[in-house]
Amino acid sequence: MSEVSFYEAVGGEPTFRKLVDKFYEGVAGDPILRPMYPEEDLGPAADRLTLFLMQYWGGPSTYQATRGHPRLRMRHAPFVVDAAARDAWLLHMRAAVDSLELPAEQHTVLWDYLERAAYFMVNSMDAHPGGPPAR
C-alpha cells in the first residue's frame, strides 16, 4: 500500500485551485506585484502556478509536460524581486493558505514551503542591504 501524497491528503486539484485563486485575488490589486504580470488577464499565470504546485506536491505532472522543468529562478529573473515584492507575495499567499482551513500540520507544511520559496526567489540587492544578492 502506497502512502497518500500531500496533494491527495489536502484535497487534490480543488484545494490548489482555491489556494491560487485566492492568492491572485490579492495580486490583482497589489501595486507591487500586479505590474510583474504583463498579461491583461491573470488567468494564465494562475493556471501555471496551480499546475506547478499540484505537481510539486505529488499531483499530475501536467506542468512538466507543458512547460518543462520549473526553473523558477530563471523564469523570474526578468523581474526585480526584492524584499518588498517578497513580502507582498507572502501577504497574499498567507491569506490564501489560511483560507483553506487545513489541519494545523498540513497548514504548516504548506506555509513553510511557500515561505522558503518566497525567500529563494529574491534576486535584488535592494533586498539585502549590506550583503550580497541572492543568486
Disulfide bonds with the S-S distance in Angstrom:
none
